[in-house]
Amino acid sequence: MSEVLERLGEVLEARKNADPESSYVAKLYDKGLDAILKKIGEEATETVMAAKDGVPEKIIYETADLWFHSLVLLAHQGLKPQDVLDELDRRFGLSGLEEKARRDR
Ligand SMILES: N=c1c2ncn([C@@H]3O[C@H](COP(=O)(O)OP(=O)(O)OP(=O)(O)O)[C@@H](O)[C@H]3O)c2ncn1[C@@H]1O[C@H](COP(=O)(O)O)[C@@H](O)[C@H]1O
């Protein structure tokens, strides 16, 4: 699973040097942080609406859009998908209450 994220992360990194006219991602970088954040907000809303509709294909499609734009944000901020996977991995095995206690410390 993480191999897809890793490969996509590499493409997103490479798009930093691409012509905005040639690539959706390069165009989004060119528009800047606020444009990326706006897309994440839109995709989050579309994911919520898909879940309310309860159609599995729509939920998958919109969640993919949301994840994709979150990956664009990570790349824009100089972060990698692996950084988030490492964080999830670190949390794995902790109960929700243990994780909350760690945050509250
Ligand atoms: N996975 C994706 C991907 N998912 C979604 N999208 C884009 O995100 C948009 C989703 O936004 P919306 O649903 O709001 O649709 P829209 O109205 O067309 O969006 P806007 O143009 O208004 O922003 C789609 O139109 C796609 O352009 C993606 N664009 C690119 N990728 C991956 O990123 C790689 C690099 O893309 P390019 O930079 O375009 O080469 C590709 O090879 C793919 O692997």
The ligand as an SDF file (V2000), in Angstrom:
LIG
                    3D

 44 47  0  0  0  0  0  0  0  0999 V2000
   -4.0740   11.3250   -8.3290 N   0  0  0  0  0  0  0  0  0  0  0  0
   -4.1570   12.3920   -8.9450 C   0  0  0  0  0  0  0  0  0  0  0  0
   -5.3450   13.1990   -8.8840 C   0  0  0  0  0  0  0  0  0  0  0  0
   -6.5070   13.0470   -8.2110 N   0  0  0  0  0  0  0  0  0  0  0  0
   -7.2340   14.1380   -8.4890 C   0  0  0  0  0  0  0  0  0  0  0  0
   -6.5680   14.9700   -9.3150 N   0  0  0  0  0  0  0  0  0  0  0  0
   -6.9900   16.2740   -9.8350 C   0  0  0  0  0  0  0  0  0  0  0  0
   -7.8010   16.8750   -8.8370 O   0  0  0  0  0  0  0  0  0  0  0  0
   -8.9720   17.3870   -9.4220 C   0  0  0  0  0  0  0  0  0  0  0  0
  -10.1070   17.1580   -8.4260 C   0  0  0  0  0  0  0  0  0  0  0  0
  -10.7010   18.3230   -8.2370 O   0  0  0  0  0  0  0  0  0  0  0  0
  -12.2760   18.4700   -8.4800 P   0  0  0  0  0  0  0  0  0  0  0  0
  -12.9650   17.2300   -8.0860 O   0  0  0  0  0  0  0  0  0  0  0  0
  -12.6590   19.7160   -7.7740 O   0  0  0  0  0  0  0  0  0  0  0  0
  -12.3570   18.6090  -10.0520 O   0  0  0  0  0  0  0  0  0  0  0  0
  -12.0660   19.8900  -10.9350 P   0  0  0  0  0  0  0  0  0  0  0  0
  -13.2730   20.7500  -10.9480 O   0  0  0  0  0  0  0  0  0  0  0  0
  -11.5680   19.3740  -12.2450 O   0  0  0  0  0  0  0  0  0  0  0  0
  -10.8800   20.6450  -10.1490 O   0  0  0  0  0  0  0  0  0  0  0  0
  -10.3140   22.1150  -10.4080 P   0  0  0  0  0  0  0  0  0  0  0  0
   -9.6390   22.0890  -11.7650 O   0  0  0  0  0  0  0  0  0  0  0  0
  -11.4610   23.0670  -10.3480 O   0  0  0  0  0  0  0  0  0  0  0  0
   -9.3230   22.3310   -9.2850 O   0  0  0  0  0  0  0  0  0  0  0  0
   -9.1880   16.5750  -10.7060 C   0  0  0  0  0  0  0  0  0  0  0  0
   -9.7860   17.3470  -11.6910 O   0  0  0  0  0  0  0  0  0  0  0  0
   -7.7800   16.1950  -11.1130 C   0  0  0  0  0  0  0  0  0  0  0  0
   -7.3010   17.2120  -11.9780 O   0  0  0  0  0  0  0  0  0  0  0  0
   -5.3880   14.4250   -9.5860 C   0  0  0  0  0  0  0  0  0  0  0  0
   -4.3530   14.8680  -10.3310 N   0  0  0  0  0  0  0  0  0  0  0  0
   -3.2450   14.1030  -10.3810 C   0  0  0  0  0  0  0  0  0  0  0  0
   -3.1100   12.8920   -9.7020 N   0  0  0  0  0  0  0  0  0  0  0  0
   -1.8240   12.1460   -9.7080 C   0  0  0  0  0  0  0  0  0  0  0  0
   -0.7740   13.0980   -9.7390 O   0  0  0  0  0  0  0  0  0  0  0  0
    0.0900   12.8070  -10.8120 C   0  0  0  0  0  0  0  0  0  0  0  0
    0.6450   14.0970  -11.3690 C   0  0  0  0  0  0  0  0  0  0  0  0
   -0.3860   14.8490  -11.9640 O   0  0  0  0  0  0  0  0  0  0  0  0
   -0.0560   16.0190  -13.0000 P   0  0  0  0  0  0  0  0  0  0  0  0
    0.6920   17.0320  -12.2610 O   0  0  0  0  0  0  0  0  0  0  0  0
   -1.3770   16.5250  -13.5070 O   0  0  0  0  0  0  0  0  0  0  0  0
    0.7420   15.3820  -14.0860 O   0  0  0  0  0  0  0  0  0  0  0  0
   -0.7610   12.0220  -11.8120 C   0  0  0  0  0  0  0  0  0  0  0  0
    0.0530   11.1840  -12.5770 O   0  0  0  0  0  0  0  0  0  0  0  0
   -1.6500   11.2170  -10.9090 C   0  0  0  0  0  0  0  0  0  0  0  0
   -0.9380   10.0740  -10.4650 O   0  0  0  0  0  0  0  0  0  0  0  0
  1  2  2  0
  2  3  1  0
  2 31  1  0
  3  4  1  0
  3 28  2  0
  4  5  2  0
  5  6  1  0
  6  7  1  0
  6 28  1  0
  7  8  1  0
  7 26  1  0
  8  9  1  0
  9 10  1  0
  9 24  1  0
 10 11  1  0
 11 12  1  0
 12 13  2  0
 12 14  1  0
 12 15  1  0
 15 16  1  0
 16 17  2  0
 16 18  1  0
 16 19  1  0
 19 20  1  0
 20 21  2  0
 20 22  1  0
 20 23  1  0
 24 25  1  0
 24 26  1  0
 26 27  1  0
 28 29  1  0
 29 30  2  0
 30 31  1  0
 31 32  1  0
 32 33  1  0
 32 43  1  0
 33 34  1  0
 34 35  1  0
 34 41  1  0
 35 36  1  0
 36 37  1  0
 37 38  2  0
 37 39  1  0
 37 40  1  0
 41 42  1  0
 41 43  1  0
 43 44  1  0
M  END
$$$$
